[in-house]
Amino acid sequence: MVPLKSLRGRPKSENKKQLVSVRYSPEVLAYFKSTGEGWQSLMDSVLRQYVASHSRP
């Protein structure tokens, strides 16, 4: 028998994200929010691409 508590919610991710407080310009937020649902994931993706393309080998 499996405890009910372990069946609730989605599975734990291997890539845990950190909660931070960041200030963005109104134009940047307006742009990403205008893309609709998932705008925070999109912003994360764009920032990841930037980091990958600007990282030193």
matplotlib code that plots the C-alpha trace (Angstrom):
import matplotlib.pyplot as plt

x = [0.0, 1.4, 0.7, -1.8, 0.5, 3.2, 0.7, -0.3, 1.1, 3.4, 6.7, 9.7, 11.9, 15.6, 16.2, 14.9, 14.4, 15.2, 12.7, 14.3, 13.1, 14.1, 13.1, 12.6, 11.7, 8.0, 8.7, 10.3, 7.5, 4.8, 6.4, 6.7, 3.2, 1.8, 2.9, 0.2, 0.2, 3.7, 5.4, 7.6, 8.8, 9.5, 11.5, 13.5, 14.2, 15.4, 17.7, 19.1, 19.8, 21.6, 23.7, 24.6, 25.6, 27.7, 29.4, 33.1, 34.4]
y = [0.0, 3.5, 6.5, 8.9, 11.8, 10.4, 10.2, 13.9, 16.6, 16.3, 14.4, 16.3, 17.8, 17.0, 20.7, 22.6, 26.3, 28.9, 31.6, 35.1, 38.6, 40.5, 43.9, 44.1, 47.2, 47.6, 47.1, 43.7, 42.5, 43.8, 42.0, 38.6, 38.9, 39.7, 36.3, 34.7, 31.7, 30.4, 33.7, 33.0, 29.7, 31.6, 34.2, 31.5, 29.9, 33.2, 33.8, 30.2, 30.7, 34.0, 32.3, 29.4, 31.7, 34.0, 31.4, 31.0, 27.5]
z = [0.0, -1.0, 1.2, -0.4, 0.3, -2.1, -5.0, -4.9, -7.1, -10.0, -9.8, -8.4, -11.1, -11.3, -12.4, -9.4, -10.0, -7.5, -6.4, -6.7, -6.8, -10.0, -11.4, -15.1, -17.2, -18.0, -21.7, -21.2, -18.9, -21.3, -24.2, -22.5, -20.9, -24.3, -25.6, -23.4, -21.1, -20.4, -20.7, -17.6, -19.2, -22.4, -20.5, -18.9, -22.3, -23.8, -20.9, -21.1, -24.8, -24.0, -21.3, -23.7, -26.5, -24.2, -22.0, -22.3, -23.2]

ax = plt.figure().add_subplot(projection="3d")
ax.plot(x, y, z, "-o")
ax.set_aspect("equal")
plt.show()
